[in-house]
Amino acid sequence: MFERITTLFRDEEGATALEYGLIAALIAAVIVAAVTALGTKVSATFSYIDSKMPTPGS
């Protein structure tokens, strides 16, 4: 029984899967941050353009 537990702790295959999962989570976090920042700037740009356009009928 003790030998099986020792073998389980020495097995490194799960470590690589965990590392890939952490890398994917980090990439996802960076993408969310970039889209949020870009979305704010795009929204501000469209608001500026909208404020400079003439209103219909005037």
N, C-alpha and C positions, 0 to 999 in steps of 0.2 A: 504494500500500500504506500509506504513512504517513498519507494522508488518511483512510483507513478506520479506522485506529487512533485518530486524533484525534477522528473522529466518534463512535466507540464511547465514548471517555472523556467526551465532552460530553453524551452521552445521559443524561437524568435520569429516564427511566421506571423503570429498575431501582431507583433510590434510593427511590422511593415504596413499592415492593413490600418492600424491605428495612426501611423504617421501619414498615410495617404488621406485618411479622414480629416486629420488636423489641417493638412495643406488645403484640402477642398473647402473646409470651413473658413480658413483665412482668406482664400480667394473670393469666396462668397461675400465675406464681410467687406472686403475692399470694393467689390462691385457695387454693393448696396450703398456704401459711402460715396462712391463716385457718381452714381445715378442720382442720389439725393442732392449732392452739391450742384451737379449739372442741371437738374430739374429746377432748382431755385433760380439759377441764372437765366435759364430759358424763360421761365415764368416772368421774371423781371423785365426781360427784353420785350416780350409780347405786351406786357402792361405799358411799357414806354411807347411802343409803336401805336398801341390803341389810344393812348392819351394824345398823340400827335395827329391822329386822323380826324378829319372834320366830321361832325355829326350830320346824319342825313336830314335834308330839308332846311338846312341853314345857309 
